[in-house]
Every structure is written in structure tokens, then in C-alpha cells.
């Protein structure tokens, strides 16, 4: 085989690959357009975030309690952080079950 024969074979192969690629892309476009026109068969579940600024309120209250203890506005006999973590954890568990 000469170099010219190899070039000719390569050109034939590349044209076949291009034709096949065009057929496949047309098929895919046809499938996608039919899916878009009929609408999706399955919809993803959209989770809505809470409308209330829950964590902002929690942080403000926690800051107020810590600041109040620092300035002796009030004295809590319960260690604040462990109690807050227990209450938060229990709330998250109960919220997931309901």
C-alpha cells in the first residue's frame, strides 16, 4: 500500500464517521424535541426553604443570652451551650419525623 492509498482510506473513514455522527445527532435532537414538547415524565421534588429566618432568630437569642450572662443581667444555672445543642438536636429529629 502506498501513501496515497492510505490517505484515500482515511478520507473514506472520516466521511463515514461524519455521516454516522450526523445521523446520531439528528436522532438525539429528535428525541429531545419530542421530550420537550410533551413535557417531562418525571418531575424532581422541589424542597422549599423555610420562609422564616429561623437561624437568624436563634443566633440573636443565643447572643442575647450569652451577653446577658456576661453582664450579669440574669444568671442561668444551666450550661447554655450543651442545653442549646440538646434542644436543637431534638428539634431537628422531631422536625424530620413529622
N, C-alpha and C positions, 0 to 999 in steps of 0.2 A: 504494500500500500504506500502510495505517495502522500506527500503533504497535502496536495490538492484534494485527494480522496478523503482524507481526514477532516479537512475544512468543510467539504461538502456534507459529510455525515453529521458533523457538529451543527451546521446550519439547519439540516433536516430535523435533528433532535430538538434544537432550540425552538423551531417553529411549531413542532408538535407540543412542546411544553407550554408555549404561549397559548396555543389553541385550547389545550386542556385547562389551563389556568383561567382563561376567559369563560369557558363553559361552567367551571365550578363557581366562579364569582357571580355569573348570571343566575345560577341556581340558588346561591346563598341570598342574593338580593331579592329574588322572587319569594323565597321563604320568609325573609324578614319583612317584606312589604305586606305579605298576607297576614303575618302575625300582628303587625302594627294596625292594620285595618280592622281586624276582628277583635283587637284588644287582648291584653294578656289573660291567659287562662288561670294563672296563679298570681295572687297579689301578696306582697310582703306585708307582714304585720308591722304597722307603724306604731311605735310607742310614743306616747305623748309625755312630754316633761311636765312636771308639776307647775301649775300656774302660780303657786305661792312661792315667795322667796324663803323657803324653809331654812336652808343652811345659813342664809344671811341673818335671819332672826336668831337661830341657835348661837351663832358666833357673837352677836350683840349681847345676848343674855349671858353667855359664858364670860365675855369680857366684863360685863357689869358686875357679875358675881365675884370674879377674881379681883377686880378693882375695889369693890366694896369690902372684901376681906382684907385687902392691903391697907385701906384707910380706916379700918375698924368701924365701918358703918353698921355692919352686922357680923356675927360670928356663927359660922356653921360648924357643928360638931361632926359632920360627915365629911370625909375627904372628898373634895369636889370632883377631881378627875376620875377616880375609879367609879364613883357613883354615876357620873355622866356617861362613861363608857358602857356601864351595865344597862342603863336606861336606853341609850342609843342602840345598843346591840339587840335588846329585847324588842324595841320598836321596829327595827329592820326585820327581825324574824316574824313578828306578828303581821307586819305590813305585807310580806311576801305570801303569807298563807291566806290572807283574806281576799 
